[in-house]
Amino acid sequence: MKLLRVGQKGSEKPAVLDKDSKIRDISSHVKDLNPDHLNFETISKLQSADLSSLPELSASDRIGSCITKPGKFVAIGLNYSDHAAETGADVPSEPIVFMKATSCIVGPNDDVEIVSGSKKLDWEVELGIIIGKETKHISESQAQDHILGYCLVNDVSEREWQIEKMGQWVKGKSHDTYGPIGPYFVTKDEIADVNNLKMSLDVNGKRMQTGNTSTMIFNVDVIVSYLSKYMSLQAGDIITTGTPPGVGMGMKPQQFLKAGDTMKLTIENLGEQNSKVVSI
């Protein structure tokens, strides 16, 4: 299933994309796509429902973030060896973990803010994992039993704040609008091989990133198992898994986003994002 949230910010309705690509309102079945409902039981009920009888929503309406109010937004850094190389970093021997503030989450086509004084705003197309139940101290072989589905993420990053300011990466990763997710989250049964998905990102119509999840250093099962050793994961948590090469920081000379720039992101079977950078 492809599940999404449609409507103005704060008033989104949960919805599903049916077999005819029509957007169906599922609010009669589930209040919202939040941690109270992002679980295997909800998905099972929706899969057995007659979606064709549900009200149709306009395809022209705003698409919100595909999930809302996750307890955690966890991120994995330098998870593609060629991306590590372009940034001058060593290939990690185990996953690099940091957090993004959940308040950075926005819809897939919402504006991305650039604030006065921001000098190094960058882009990162990434695969997101949505957790479907309590996850603690699990093995890699158990990981798929805990993954509800996947989504497209733009791990927007302010590199000066991330690297040149004191402290951890979280400052450069967490400003409002630095976490566009969606357009929908796709249940894992619709993804034949999550470790072989094509991905891309364009800035102003020019291809910057081309990659494939097959080149991740640590695949999704490794990541979920690894994180579960250090923190429990709950239903609705989102994990973003790293980016392929082609970020602005890795270019010579470096290239960063400015007001008016547009970004287009795609991951095979997970949809497309189109956002614009705006100054505030």
TAFEN-V710573 format. One record per pair of residues at least 12 apart in sequence whose C-alpha atoms are under 10 Angstrom apart, sorted by sequence separation. I is the first residue (numbers start at 0). GAP is how many residues later the second one is. D is the distance in whole Angstrom. If there is no record, write none. Layout:
BEGIN
i,gap,d
I,GAP,D
I,GAP,D
END
This chain:
BEGIN
i,gap,d
2,12,6
3,12,6
12,12,7
13,12,6
14,12,7
29,12,8
77,12,9
78,12,8
79,12,9
130,12,10
131,12,10
132,12,9
133,12,7
134,12,9
156,12,9
157,12,10
158,12,9
159,12,7
160,12,8
161,12,10
197,12,8
198,12,5
199,12,8
226,12,10
261,12,7
262,12,5
263,12,9
1,13,9
2,13,4
3,13,8
12,13,8
13,13,6
28,13,9
29,13,10
77,13,7
78,13,8
130,13,10
131,13,8
132,13,6
156,13,9
157,13,8
158,13,6
197,13,6
198,13,6
261,13,6
262,13,6
1,14,6
2,14,6
12,14,6
13,14,9
14,14,10
77,14,7
130,14,9
131,14,5
132,14,8
156,14,9
157,14,5
158,14,9
196,14,8
197,14,4
198,14,8
260,14,9
261,14,4
262,14,8
0,15,7
1,15,5
2,15,9
11,15,10
13,15,9
14,15,9
29,15,10
76,15,9
78,15,9
130,15,6
131,15,5
132,15,8
156,15,5
157,15,7
195,15,10
196,15,5
197,15,7
223,15,8
259,15,10
260,15,6
261,15,6
0,16,7
1,16,8
13,16,7
28,16,8
29,16,9
78,16,7
129,16,9
130,16,5
131,16,5
155,16,8
156,16,5
157,16,9
195,16,6
196,16,5
197,16,9
222,16,9
259,16,6
260,16,5
261,16,10
0,17,8
1,17,10
5,17,9
12,17,9
13,17,7
14,17,9
28,17,7
77,17,8
78,17,8
129,17,6
130,17,5
131,17,8
155,17,6
156,17,8
157,17,9
194,17,8
195,17,5
196,17,7
222,17,10
258,17,8
259,17,5
260,17,8
0,18,9
4,18,10
5,18,10
12,18,8
13,18,5
14,18,9
76,18,7
77,18,7
128,18,7
129,18,6
130,18,7
154,18,7
155,18,8
156,18,9
193,18,10
194,18,5
195,18,5
196,18,10
222,18,8
257,18,10
258,18,5
259,18,6
1,19,10
3,19,9
5,19,9
12,19,7
13,19,6
75,19,6
76,19,5
77,19,10
128,19,8
129,19,5
130,19,9
154,19,9
155,19,9
193,19,7
194,19,5
195,19,8
219,19,9
256,19,10
257,19,7
258,19,5
259,19,8
2,20,9
3,20,10
4,20,9
11,20,8
12,20,9
13,20,10
25,20,8
28,20,9
74,20,10
75,20,5
76,20,6
128,20,6
129,20,6
157,20,9
192,20,10
193,20,8
194,20,8
195,20,10
219,20,10
256,20,7
257,20,8
258,20,6
1,21,10
2,21,10
3,21,10
4,21,10
11,21,10
74,21,8
75,21,5
76,21,7
127,21,9
128,21,5
129,21,8
155,21,8
156,21,7
192,21,9
194,21,8
219,21,8
256,21,10
257,21,8
258,21,9
3,22,10
74,22,6
75,22,6
127,22,5
128,22,7
154,22,10
155,22,5
156,22,9
218,22,8
2,23,9
25,23,10
73,23,7
74,23,5
75,23,9
126,23,7
127,23,5
128,23,9
153,23,10
154,23,6
155,23,6
217,23,9
73,24,6
74,24,6
126,24,6
127,24,6
128,24,10
153,24,8
154,24,6
155,24,8
194,24,7
216,24,10
217,24,10
25,25,8
28,25,10
72,25,9
73,25,5
74,25,7
125,25,9
126,25,5
127,25,6
152,25,10
153,25,6
154,25,7
193,25,9
194,25,8
215,25,8
216,25,9
24,26,9
27,26,9
72,26,6
73,26,6
125,26,6
126,26,6
127,26,9
152,26,7
153,26,5
154,26,9
193,26,8
194,26,10
215,26,8
4,27,8
23,27,7
26,27,9
27,27,10
71,27,8
72,27,5
73,27,9
124,27,8
125,27,5
126,27,9
127,27,10
152,27,6
153,27,7
215,27,8
3,28,10
4,28,7
22,28,10
23,28,8
24,28,10
25,28,7
26,28,10
71,28,8
72,28,7
73,28,9
124,28,6
125,28,6
126,28,10
151,28,8
152,28,5
153,28,9
212,28,9
214,28,10
215,28,8
3,29,8
22,29,10
23,29,9
24,29,6
25,29,8
37,29,8
71,29,8
72,29,6
123,29,8
124,29,5
125,29,7
151,29,6
152,29,7
212,29,9
214,29,8
2,30,8
15,30,9
21,30,9
23,30,6
24,30,5
25,30,10
36,30,10
37,30,10
70,30,10
71,30,7
72,30,10
123,30,5
124,30,7
150,30,7
151,30,5
152,30,9
212,30,9
22,31,9
23,31,6
24,31,6
70,31,8
72,31,9
122,31,7
123,31,5
124,31,9
150,31,6
151,31,7
211,31,9
212,31,8
18,32,9
19,32,9
22,32,8
23,32,5
24,32,6
32,32,9
33,32,9
34,32,8
37,32,10
69,32,7
72,32,9
121,32,10
122,32,7
123,32,6
149,32,9
150,32,8
151,32,8
210,32,8
211,32,8
17,33,7
18,33,9
21,33,10
22,33,6
23,33,6
24,33,10
32,33,7
33,33,6
34,33,8
35,33,10
68,33,7
69,33,10
121,33,9
122,33,5
123,33,8
150,33,6
151,33,8
209,33,10
210,33,5
16,34,9
17,34,7
21,34,7
22,34,5
23,34,9
31,34,10
32,34,5
33,34,5
34,34,7
35,34,10
67,34,9
68,34,8
121,34,6
122,34,6
149,34,9
150,34,5
151,34,10
208,34,9
209,34,7
210,34,7
15,35,8
21,35,8
22,35,7
23,35,10
31,35,8
32,35,6
33,35,6
34,35,6
67,35,10
69,35,10
120,35,7
121,35,5
122,35,9
149,35,5
150,35,6
208,35,7
209,35,7
210,35,9
14,36,10
21,36,9
22,36,7
31,36,8
32,36,9
33,36,7
34,36,7
68,36,9
120,36,6
121,36,6
148,36,6
149,36,5
150,36,9
208,36,6
209,36,7
21,37,8
31,37,10
32,37,10
33,37,9
67,37,8
119,37,8
120,37,4
121,37,7
147,37,9
148,37,5
149,37,7
207,37,8
208,37,5
15,38,10
17,38,10
20,38,9
66,38,9
67,38,9
119,38,5
120,38,6
147,38,8
148,38,4
149,38,7
207,38,5
208,38,7
14,39,10
16,39,10
65,39,10
66,39,10
67,39,10
118,39,8
119,39,5
120,39,8
147,39,6
148,39,4
206,39,9
207,39,7
208,39,10
2,40,10
14,40,10
15,40,10
64,40,7
65,40,9
66,40,9
117,40,7
118,40,8
119,40,6
120,40,9
146,40,9
147,40,6
148,40,8
149,40,10
207,40,8
14,41,9
15,41,10
63,41,9
64,41,5
65,41,7
117,41,9
118,41,7
119,41,8
146,41,7
147,41,9
148,41,9
149,41,9
0,42,8
14,42,8
63,42,7
64,42,4
65,42,8
117,42,8
118,42,9
119,42,10
148,42,9
62,43,10
63,43,4
64,43,6
117,43,8
199,43,10
200,43,10
207,43,10
12,44,9
62,44,6
63,44,7
64,44,9
107,44,8
111,44,8
113,44,9
143,44,9
149,44,9
198,44,9
199,44,9
201,44,10
0,45,9
61,45,8
62,45,7
63,45,8
64,45,9
107,45,8
148,45,10
198,45,8
200,45,9
0,46,8
61,46,9
62,46,7
63,46,8
106,46,10
107,46,8
199,46,9
200,46,9
61,47,8
62,47,8
151,47,9
153,47,9
61,48,9
104,48,10
11,49,10
104,49,10
6,50,9
11,50,9
12,50,10
13,50,9
75,50,10
104,50,10
121,50,10
5,51,8
6,51,9
11,51,8
12,51,9
14,51,9
74,51,10
103,51,10
120,51,9
5,52,9
11,52,7
13,52,9
103,52,9
119,52,10
120,52,10
5,53,9
6,53,10
7,53,8
8,53,8
10,53,9
11,53,9
13,53,9
74,53,9
127,53,8
202,53,10
203,53,10
5,54,10
6,54,6
7,54,6
8,54,9
9,54,9
11,54,10
73,54,10
74,54,10
126,54,10
127,54,9
202,54,9
212,54,9
5,55,6
6,55,5
7,55,8
8,55,7
72,55,10
73,55,10
99,55,9
122,55,9
125,55,10
129,55,8
207,55,10
211,55,9
5,56,6
6,56,6
7,56,7
8,56,9
11,56,10
121,56,10
128,56,9
129,56,9
203,56,9
204,56,10
205,56,10
206,56,10
208,56,9
209,56,10
210,56,9
211,56,9
4,57,9
5,57,5
6,57,7
72,57,10
120,57,10
127,57,9
128,57,10
129,57,9
180,57,10
203,57,6
204,57,8
205,57,9
206,57,9
209,57,10
4,58,6
5,58,6
129,58,10
202,58,7
203,58,5
204,58,8
205,58,9
206,58,10
3,59,7
4,59,5
5,59,9
128,59,10
180,59,10
202,59,6
203,59,6
204,59,8
3,60,7
4,60,6
5,60,9
69,60,9
114,60,9
201,60,8
202,60,5
203,60,8
3,61,7
4,61,5
69,61,10
113,61,9
178,61,10
201,61,6
202,61,7
3,62,5
4,62,7
112,62,8
113,62,10
200,62,7
201,62,5
202,62,9
2,63,7
3,63,7
4,63,9
66,63,9
111,63,10
112,63,7
113,63,9
200,63,6
201,63,7
1,64,9
2,64,9
111,64,8
112,64,6
113,64,10
199,64,8
200,64,4
201,64,9
111,65,5
112,65,8
199,65,6
200,65,7
110,66,7
111,66,7
198,66,8
199,66,5
200,66,9
109,67,8
110,67,10
111,67,9
126,67,9
198,67,6
199,67,7
111,68,8
197,68,8
198,68,4
199,68,9
98,69,9
99,69,9
100,69,8
103,69,8
104,69,9
107,69,10
110,69,9
197,69,6
198,69,6
97,70,8
98,70,8
99,70,6
100,70,9
103,70,5
104,70,9
105,70,8
106,70,9
109,70,7
126,70,9
196,70,7
197,70,5
198,70,10
97,71,7
98,71,6
99,71,8
102,71,7
103,71,6
104,71,7
105,71,6
107,71,9
108,71,8
109,71,10
196,71,5
197,71,9
198,71,10
200,71,10
202,71,10
96,72,10
97,72,7
98,72,9
99,72,9
100,72,8
101,72,8
102,72,8
103,72,4
104,72,6
105,72,8
106,72,8
107,72,5
108,72,9
126,72,9
195,72,9
196,72,8
197,72,10
199,72,10
200,72,9
201,72,10
202,72,10
203,72,9
99,73,6
100,73,5
101,73,10
102,73,6
103,73,5
104,73,7
105,73,6
106,73,5
107,73,5
108,73,9
125,73,8
146,73,9
196,73,9
198,73,10
200,73,10
202,73,10
98,74,8
99,74,5
100,74,8
101,74,9
102,74,8
103,74,5
104,74,4
105,74,5
106,74,6
107,74,5
108,74,8
124,74,7
125,74,9
146,74,9
193,74,10
97,75,9
98,75,8
99,75,9
100,75,9
102,75,9
103,75,5
104,75,6
105,75,7
106,75,7
107,75,5
124,75,7
125,75,10
145,75,10
193,75,10
101,76,10
102,76,8
103,76,8
104,76,7
105,76,9
106,76,7
107,76,9
123,76,9
124,76,6
143,76,9
144,76,10
100,77,9
101,77,8
106,77,10
123,77,8
124,77,10
142,77,8
143,77,7
146,77,8
190,77,9
191,77,10
99,78,9
100,78,9
122,78,8
142,78,5
145,78,8
190,78,7
99,79,8
122,79,10
139,79,10
141,79,8
142,79,8
145,79,10
189,79,8
190,79,9
74,80,9
122,80,9
139,80,9
140,80,7
142,80,9
143,80,9
189,80,10
139,81,5
140,81,9
142,81,6
143,81,10
138,82,8
139,82,6
141,82,9
142,82,6
137,83,10
138,83,8
139,83,8
141,83,8
142,83,10
185,83,8
66,84,10
123,84,10
124,84,8
139,84,7
140,84,8
184,84,10
185,84,7
65,85,8
122,85,9
123,85,8
124,85,9
125,85,10
126,85,10
138,85,9
139,85,5
142,85,9
152,85,10
154,85,8
184,85,7
185,85,9
65,86,9
122,86,9
124,86,9
125,86,10
126,86,8
137,86,8
138,86,5
139,86,8
152,86,9
153,86,9
154,86,10
183,86,7
184,86,9
125,87,9
136,87,10
137,87,5
138,87,8
145,87,9
147,87,8
150,87,9
152,87,7
154,87,8
182,87,8
183,87,7
135,88,9
136,88,7
137,88,8
145,88,9
146,88,9
147,88,9
149,88,9
150,88,10
151,88,9
152,88,9
153,88,10
154,88,8
181,88,8
182,88,6
183,88,9
42,89,10
134,89,8
135,89,8
136,89,8
137,89,9
138,89,9
145,89,9
146,89,10
148,89,10
149,89,9
150,89,9
152,89,10
153,89,9
158,89,9
181,89,7
182,89,7
41,90,10
134,90,9
135,90,10
136,90,8
137,90,6
138,90,9
146,90,10
149,90,10
152,90,10
156,90,10
158,90,7
181,90,8
182,90,7
38,91,10
39,91,10
40,91,9
128,91,8
135,91,8
136,91,5
137,91,7
146,91,10
157,91,10
180,91,10
181,91,7
182,91,10
37,92,8
38,92,8
39,92,6
40,92,10
76,92,10
127,92,9
134,92,9
135,92,5
136,92,5
156,92,10
180,92,8
37,93,8
38,93,5
39,93,8
126,93,9
130,93,9
134,93,6
135,93,7
136,93,8
179,93,8
37,94,6
38,94,6
128,94,10
133,94,10
134,94,9
135,94,8
136,94,8
137,94,10
179,94,10
36,95,9
37,95,8
38,95,10
74,95,10
128,95,9
135,95,7
136,95,8
179,95,9
34,96,9
134,96,9
135,96,5
136,96,10
8,97,9
34,97,9
134,97,6
135,97,7
158,97,9
8,98,9
34,98,9
74,98,10
133,98,7
134,98,5
135,98,9
157,98,9
133,99,6
134,99,6
157,99,10
132,100,8
133,100,5
134,100,8
176,100,10
5,101,9
8,101,10
72,101,10
131,101,9
132,101,6
133,101,6
4,102,9
130,102,7
131,102,7
132,102,4
133,102,10
3,103,10
130,103,7
131,103,4
132,103,8
133,103,10
129,104,10
130,104,5
131,104,6
132,104,9
39,105,10
42,105,9
129,105,8
130,105,5
131,105,8
39,106,9
72,106,9
129,106,6
130,106,5
131,106,10
38,107,9
39,107,9
128,107,10
129,107,6
130,107,6
38,108,9
39,108,7
128,108,8
129,108,5
130,108,8
38,109,7
128,109,6
129,109,7
153,109,10
37,110,8
38,110,10
127,110,7
128,110,5
129,110,9
153,110,10
37,111,10
127,111,5
128,111,6
153,111,8
126,112,8
127,112,4
128,112,8
152,112,9
153,112,10
67,113,10
125,113,10
126,113,6
127,113,6
151,113,8
152,113,9
64,114,9
65,114,9
66,114,8
125,114,6
126,114,6
127,114,9
151,114,7
152,114,9
64,115,7
65,115,6
66,115,8
124,115,10
125,115,6
126,115,7
151,115,6
63,116,9
64,116,5
65,116,5
66,116,10
124,116,10
125,116,6
126,116,8
150,116,9
151,116,9
63,117,8
64,117,6
65,117,6
66,117,8
124,117,8
125,117,5
151,117,10
152,117,10
63,118,8
64,118,7
65,118,5
66,118,8
123,118,8
124,118,6
125,118,8
150,118,9
151,118,6
62,119,8
63,119,7
64,119,8
65,119,6
123,119,6
124,119,8
149,119,10
150,119,6
151,119,7
152,119,10
153,119,9
62,120,7
63,120,9
64,120,9
65,120,9
122,120,9
123,120,8
124,120,10
149,120,7
150,120,8
151,120,8
152,120,9
62,121,9
123,121,9
124,121,10
151,121,8
153,121,10
94,122,9
123,122,8
124,122,9
93,123,9
94,123,7
122,123,9
123,123,6
92,124,9
93,124,8
122,124,6
123,124,9
91,125,8
92,125,10
121,125,7
122,125,7
90,126,9
91,126,10
96,126,10
121,126,6
122,126,9
94,127,9
95,127,10
120,127,8
121,127,7
93,128,10
94,128,7
119,128,8
120,128,9
81,129,10
93,129,9
96,129,10
119,129,8
96,130,8
79,131,9
94,131,8
79,132,10
93,132,9
94,132,9
121,132,10
79,133,9
81,133,9
82,133,10
121,133,8
122,133,8
78,134,10
79,134,9
80,134,8
81,134,10
119,134,9
120,134,9
121,134,6
122,134,8
79,135,6
80,135,7
81,135,10
101,135,10
119,135,8
120,135,5
121,135,6
78,136,9
79,136,5
80,136,7
101,136,9
119,136,5
120,136,5
121,136,9
78,137,6
79,137,6
118,137,8
119,137,7
120,137,8
77,138,9
78,138,5
79,138,8
118,138,8
119,138,9
77,139,9
78,139,6
99,139,10
117,139,10
118,139,9
124,139,9
125,139,9
126,139,10
77,140,10
78,140,9
98,140,9
99,140,9
117,140,9
122,140,8
124,140,6
125,140,9
126,140,8
98,141,10
123,141,9
124,141,8
125,141,8
75,142,9
96,142,10
122,142,10
124,142,8
127,142,10
113,143,8
126,143,9
42,144,8
96,144,10
113,144,7
114,144,9
95,145,10
112,145,10
113,145,7
2,146,10
94,146,10
95,146,10
112,146,8
113,146,10
1,147,9
39,147,10
75,147,8
94,147,10
111,147,9
0,148,9
1,148,10
2,148,10
74,148,10
111,148,10
124,148,10
1,149,10
110,149,10
111,149,10
111,150,9
75,151,10
110,151,9
111,151,10
32,152,10
110,152,10
73,153,9
108,154,9
108,155,9
107,156,10
120,156,10
107,157,9
85,158,10
86,158,9
73,159,10
82,159,9
83,159,9
85,159,7
86,159,10
82,160,7
83,160,9
84,160,9
85,160,8
86,160,9
71,161,8
79,161,9
81,161,10
82,161,5
83,161,8
85,161,9
86,161,10
117,161,10
70,162,9
71,162,8
78,162,7
79,162,7
80,162,10
81,162,7
82,162,4
85,162,10
86,162,7
87,162,8
70,163,7
71,163,10
72,163,9
73,163,8
74,163,8
75,163,8
76,163,9
77,163,9
78,163,5
79,163,6
80,163,8
81,163,6
82,163,7
85,163,8
86,163,5
107,163,10
108,163,9
109,163,9
110,163,9
111,163,7
112,163,9
113,163,7
114,163,9
115,163,7
69,164,9
70,164,8
71,164,8
72,164,6
73,164,6
74,164,5
75,164,6
76,164,7
77,164,6
78,164,7
79,164,6
80,164,9
81,164,9
82,164,8
85,164,5
86,164,9
107,164,8
108,164,6
109,164,8
110,164,5
111,164,6
112,164,6
113,164,6
114,164,6
115,164,7
69,165,8
70,165,7
71,165,5
72,165,5
73,165,5
74,165,5
75,165,5
76,165,5
77,165,7
78,165,8
79,165,8
84,165,9
85,165,8
107,165,5
108,165,5
109,165,6
110,165,5
111,165,5
112,165,5
113,165,5
114,165,5
69,166,5
70,166,6
71,166,6
72,166,6
73,166,6
74,166,6
75,166,5
76,166,8
77,166,9
83,166,9
85,166,10
106,166,9
107,166,7
108,166,5
109,166,7
110,166,6
111,166,6
112,166,6
113,166,6
16,167,9
68,167,8
69,167,5
70,167,8
71,167,8
72,167,8
73,167,9
74,167,7
75,167,9
77,167,10
82,167,8
106,167,10
107,167,7
108,167,8
109,167,9
110,167,6
111,167,9
112,167,6
15,168,9
67,168,8
68,168,9
69,168,7
106,168,9
110,168,10
111,168,10
14,169,9
15,169,10
16,169,10
66,169,8
67,169,10
15,170,10
66,170,9
66,171,9
4,177,9
5,177,10
3,178,7
4,178,8
2,179,9
3,179,6
4,179,8
2,180,9
3,180,4
4,180,10
1,181,9
2,181,5
3,181,7
1,182,6
2,182,5
3,182,9
0,183,9
1,183,6
2,183,6
0,184,8
1,184,5
2,184,8
0,185,6
1,185,7
0,186,5
1,186,10
0,187,8
0,188,8
1,188,9
0,189,7
38,195,10
39,195,9
37,196,10
38,196,6
37,197,6
38,197,8
36,198,8
37,198,5
34,199,8
35,199,8
36,199,8
37,199,9
34,200,5
35,200,8
33,201,9
34,201,4
33,202,6
34,202,8
32,203,8
33,203,9
1,267,10
1,268,9
1,269,10
END
